[in-house]
Amino acid sequence: MDPKSRKEQIKEDKGRHPGAGQGSPPQTLDKGFLTVLDRQTRIPSGLEPYGDTDLIQPGELFSAKIVSRKRDLHGVCNDQDGEDDYQPELKGDARFGKIPEVSGRKKLKRAGAFDSFESLGTSKPVLRTVEKSYNSNAVHCIKAFSSLEVTFCDKKARPIVCGEYGEICSRKFAADELRPAKIVPLSRVLKNTEHCTLQKSCKPKSTLRKSKKKRRARSTLYFDLKKAEENGGNQVSVSHEVSGCYVEEGKKTCVSGIKQFDNNSFILEKGKDDRSEKYCCIPDGIAYNRSNIKCKEIRKRSLYELTGKGKESGSDSHPLMEISKCLPKMKVRKSLEETGDVESHGHRSSNMNAEKSIMQTRCSSIVDSDVFCCVCGSSNKDEFNCLLECSRCSIRVHQACYGILKVPRGHWYCRPCRTSSKDTVCVLCGYGGGAMTRALRSRAFVKGLLKAWNIEAECRPKSTNYSAETVLDDQSLVVSNSFCNLQFKDLELSRTASWKMDVQNQVDIIRNSSCPDSKLNLYNSVTAGVLDSTVKQWVHMVCGLWTPGTRCPNVDTMSAFDVSGVSHKRENVVCSICNRPGGSCIQCRVVDCSVRFHPWCAHQKGLLQSEVEGLDNENVGFYGRCMLHASHRTCESGSEPTDAEWSSSRKRESTCARTEGFKGRKQDGFWHNIYGQSKRKTGCFVPQEQLNAWIHINGQKSCMQGLPKLPTSDIEYDCRKEYARYKQAKGWKHLVVYKSGIHALGLYTSRFISRGEMVVEYVGEIVGLRVADKRENEYESGRKVQYKSACYFFRIDKEHIIDATRKGGIARFVNHSCLPNCVAKVISVRNEKKVVFFAERDIYPGEEITYDYHFNHEDEGKKIPCFCNSKNCRRYLN
Ligand SMILES: C[S@@+](CC[C@H](N)C(=O)[O-])C[C@H]1O[C@@H](n2cnc3c(N)ncnc32)[C@H](O)[C@@H]1O
C-alpha cells in the first residue's frame, strides 16, 4: 500500500479518535483506516493452543449489517459477510435482521449467562421489549451498561460483544423482536455503579486472602509490640513483616520468624520508656513495607526463615542476631549492633548448628522437608535438582542455583564452609549470610565499597584482638579497630554533645549486651581481603546473578563470579531498603523509577524476579522492583489509596521491557528497551555469559528428564498456579468486549483485578509459520475488511503462531498500550505453551485491558500510529 495514502488515512482516522480515551463515544471507522495497518508488521509474539476458552467465530461477531449511514467497524466488516468462507456456523441473513441459527448449546449458554456488570450494582434497566432468545446475555450486558437509559433503535443492529463467559454474542436480532440497546460510554455506566460494590464483592479471592493475611500480619505486629510492653521490655524492634522481636530485660525473644529488616526499624534506645510508635521504629517506608506482605510468600521469607535456622537454633538463637546476619558489620547504627548483637556472620551461629548436626548421625545433605532455597526462594525440588543443606552453616540451596553438578554422599558444605572461611561478607553488598560463591577480581570494587562507607582503610594489622570502639554519625561510621584502623572522614556532625551521648548509648548497648557475639566486629572477609590478598573474597549468589556487570566464568559450577565489571562509580548511591551507601545497587525495573537497592536487600524483601525469556526460553532476566512498585498500593491502613496517591503512583507505574516473548525480542537484544532509554534504565543488563550460567544449570534437569526445556523459576511455577486458578474460577467471566477508545473493540474488566492475577488467555488456532504466511496473504487480499484491519496473530515461538482471526477467544480484542496494565507471557502448562496475560498492576472495573505489543521498529512508511493515548505513548506501534 502506498504509504502516503496510508498516512492520510491515518490522519483522518486519528481525527475521528480524538483523545482516543476510554469511554469515548462510539467511533466510526472507515475502510481506509482499517486497511491502513500493515499486517506484516503486526504479529504480536506469543503463542498457544486453544485451551479451554471458547473460541469465537469472528463472523458471528460481525455478522450484522449496519443500516446506519454512519458505518462503524462492524458495519464495515459486515459488508463482506456474504462472502466469508470462514463462517460455517453463520446461517441466516443478518443483513435483513433474520435470526441466524444458533446451536442448542450456544443458546443454552447464552441464555444462562447474566450480565457481568450486574455485580457492579447497576440497577436493572427498564426494557421496553421482552427479551428472549439466545442473545439475552448480550442484551443484559447492554442493559447494565446503559443502566439509566436504554434506548432501542430500530434496524440499527450494532454488534454487541460481551457476555458472562467472555463470549462475543452475535449481533443478530430479529428486526421485530429485539432491538439493540444504545451503547453508552462505559465510563458513564461505571461512574454510577462501580464504587459501591467494589470493595466488598469485587475483590478477588486472592486479594481477600492477602488482606486477611495482612491483617493477621499487622495484628501479630501489634501483638508483639504489646507483649513487649507488657514484659517491660525497654527495646522494641519490629521487623517489617510479621516478626516482632522484643527485649525482656536484656534478653531478647524472637516472636516469629524474621522476615525483613530495615535499618530504620532497629533504632533502639536503651532505657527509653517511651513506647510510642516512634520507638517501635516504624519508619515512613513501612507503609509499603507492610504492604509488601502481598509479595510472594516464598520471596518474603528471609534467608533465616527459609533455612529454618530460626527454629533450629531455639533458645541459642538470638533474634536480633538472626537479623544481623543480613546486615553488614560495618553498619553500627543498626540495633543489632547497638545491642551488641552483631553476629559476625551466618557462619558463626550456624557453627553451633553445624556442631549439633555433626554430632548427629550422618545424614544426607539432601533436604526432604518443605524448606526453601536461599537463592531462588523456591521449595520446588526434584530428583535432578535437589535441595541441599550445608552441614556447617545450614544454608539451603538448589543444585541448580548453586551449580552443584553431583550431590555428594553424606555431608555437603557450601563453598565458604568448605574452605573454612570465616566472617564472610559479600563484596558487592557487604552483608553476610546466604549462599555465597567466590568473588574474583574484586579489588577495585572493594576499594570503592570501603570508600563509600566513609572508611579509610589504613589497614595496619596489629593484632587479631578486635576491641572495637565505635562511634557513628548519621551518615558515616567511625571505627577504630585494633586490627583495622578505620577512620571517619566526616566527623563534623559527630561533635555535638547530644550526638556523643547517643553514640555512647549505642556503644554501651553493644558492650553491655549479654550476647557473647555482641562485640562489634569489623573483621570480615572484605576488610581482611584488603590487607591480605590470600584471603578469599565472596559474593552472594543473588548479588552475582542480579548485579549488572558480573560474569560467571564457569557456567557449569557457578563457582565464582568475576565482579571486575561491576560499576563502582555509584558508591554513594544509598540503598533504598537498608539506607546504607555503598555496594552495588540495581534500579527498579519500572521505567522512570530511579529507586535503587542492593539485590541482597531486595532479595530479603521478596522484590527480586527472575524470568525466563526469549522466544525459546533461552534467556533469564534478572529484575528487581522497588517497594512501591512491588506492592503498589499503600496498605498500611488497609485503605485504598487516595486519588492523588493513585494518580501519582500511576504516573510512575509503567512497564519496561518486559519478559513476554515478542516479535524480535532477540534481535533487539536482551532487555530491549522499548522506550529508547538506556538499558540501565529499565533494569540491569546482565551479560549473556551470566545468563547462560543460570540457564545452563537450570536447563540441565529438564534435559536429563528428556523433556523439552522448561523454565523452572518460581515465577513460572506461580504462573502455572495462577493459570489453574483462573481456569477454575472462570476468570474470563468478568471480561467484556466493548467499544474501545484505542481501536475498534477492546476488552474491559467489570471487576477489580489485583496485580499479578491472570487476566485472560490468548487462544486461537495454532498454525505453523508457513500456514500463517499463507493466511496472512489470504486475509490481506480477501474482501473481509475486518481481517485486513487488525492483526490477530500472536507469535508463540519461532515456529508457531496463534491465529485468532477466524477463531479465537476474547483476548484477541486486547489492544496495545504504551502504558499497559497487563503483560503477556508464554507459560508451559503440561508441556503445552500458553499465552496468558497477567495484570501488571491493579486494574479497576471499567478499565480496558491492554498490553504492550512490542512490535519491531519499522521504517517510516510502515509505521502504525498508536492511539493508546497514554502519557508515554511512543506514537507508533512499531
Ligand atoms: C488484536 S487486534 C486488537 C483488537 C482490535 N481493536 C479489534 O477490534 O479487533 C490488534 C489490532 O488492533 C489495532 N490496535 C491495537 N492497539 C492499537 C493502538 N494502540 N493504536 C492503534 N491501533 C491499535 C491494530 O490494528 C492491531 O493490529
The ligand as an SDF file (V2000), in Angstrom:
LIG
                    3D

 27 29  0  0  0  0  0  0  0  0999 V2000
   -5.5440   -7.9910   18.2580 C   0  0  0  0  0  0  0  0  0  0  0  0
   -6.2930   -6.6330   17.4780 S   0  0  0  0  0  0  0  0  0  0  0  0
   -6.9600   -5.7450   18.7920 C   0  0  0  0  0  0  0  0  0  0  0  0
   -8.4250   -5.7390   18.7630 C   0  0  0  0  0  0  0  0  0  0  0  0
   -8.9890   -4.7670   17.7770 C   0  0  0  0  0  0  0  0  0  0  0  0
   -9.1560   -3.4910   18.4170 N   0  0  0  0  0  0  0  0  0  0  0  0
  -10.3260   -5.2460   17.2300 C   0  0  0  0  0  0  0  0  0  0  0  0
  -11.3120   -4.5790   17.4050 O   0  0  0  0  0  0  0  0  0  0  0  0
  -10.3480   -6.2920   16.6480 O   0  0  0  0  0  0  0  0  0  0  0  0
   -4.8350   -5.8070   17.0590 C   0  0  0  0  0  0  0  0  0  0  0  0
   -5.0750   -4.6670   16.1460 C   0  0  0  0  0  0  0  0  0  0  0  0
   -5.7260   -3.6240   16.8060 O   0  0  0  0  0  0  0  0  0  0  0  0
   -5.1910   -2.3880   16.3820 C   0  0  0  0  0  0  0  0  0  0  0  0
   -4.6490   -1.7140   17.5520 N   0  0  0  0  0  0  0  0  0  0  0  0
   -4.4730   -2.2490   18.7430 C   0  0  0  0  0  0  0  0  0  0  0  0
   -3.9620   -1.3520   19.5890 N   0  0  0  0  0  0  0  0  0  0  0  0
   -3.8270   -0.2190   18.9220 C   0  0  0  0  0  0  0  0  0  0  0  0
   -3.3400    1.0690   19.2470 C   0  0  0  0  0  0  0  0  0  0  0  0
   -2.8850    1.3660   20.4560 N   0  0  0  0  0  0  0  0  0  0  0  0
   -3.3330    2.0070   18.2980 N   0  0  0  0  0  0  0  0  0  0  0  0
   -3.7770    1.7290   17.0630 C   0  0  0  0  0  0  0  0  0  0  0  0
   -4.2450    0.5440   16.6840 N   0  0  0  0  0  0  0  0  0  0  0  0
   -4.2750   -0.4310   17.6050 C   0  0  0  0  0  0  0  0  0  0  0  0
   -4.1120   -2.6750   15.3910 C   0  0  0  0  0  0  0  0  0  0  0  0
   -4.6760   -2.5720   14.1370 O   0  0  0  0  0  0  0  0  0  0  0  0
   -3.7900   -4.1080   15.6530 C   0  0  0  0  0  0  0  0  0  0  0  0
   -3.3810   -4.7610   14.5050 O   0  0  0  0  0  0  0  0  0  0  0  0
  1  2  1  0
  2  3  1  0
  2 10  1  0
  3  4  1  0
  4  5  1  0
  5  6  1  0
  5  7  1  0
  7  8  2  0
  7  9  1  0
 10 11  1  0
 11 12  1  0
 11 26  1  0
 12 13  1  0
 13 14  1  0
 13 24  1  0
 14 15  1  0
 14 23  1  0
 15 16  2  0
 16 17  1  0
 17 18  1  0
 17 23  2  0
 18 19  1  0
 18 20  2  0
 20 21  1  0
 21 22  2  0
 22 23  1  0
 24 25  1  0
 24 26  1  0
 26 27  1  0
M  CHG  2   2   1   9  -1
M  END
$$$$
